[in-house]
Amino acid sequence: MEVARAGPHVNEYQLRDSQPLFAGIPVESLRFLSVDEQFARVTIRYQGDDRHKQILTYLEQQFGSLERSPRADDAGPQSAV
């Protein structure tokens, strides 16, 4: 990994010289954020409905079903936000 953005308390890292994969799924990028040298979050960038479905399926297998609530401006049935 290499530092993508450094700050006094918050650092952002990215993978160096490799096709980023999340759970074996090719993605556009992975960014890892640390606060005071402790892992805080990962940002996964990807494109396409197929990739979205693959990632969502993996996350639901790992952590259980996601609760989906309607958006405040959505008058229709529940939608993923």
Sequence and secondary structure as in RCSB ss.txt:
>XXXX:A:sequence
MEVARAGPHVNEYQLRDSQPLFAGIPVESLRFLSVDEQFARVTIRYQGDDRHKQILTYLEQQFGSLERSPRADDA
GPQSAV
>XXXX:A:secstr
 EEEE  SSEEEEE  SS  EETTEE SEEEEEEETTEEEEEEEE  SHHHHHHHHHHHHHHH        TT  
SS    
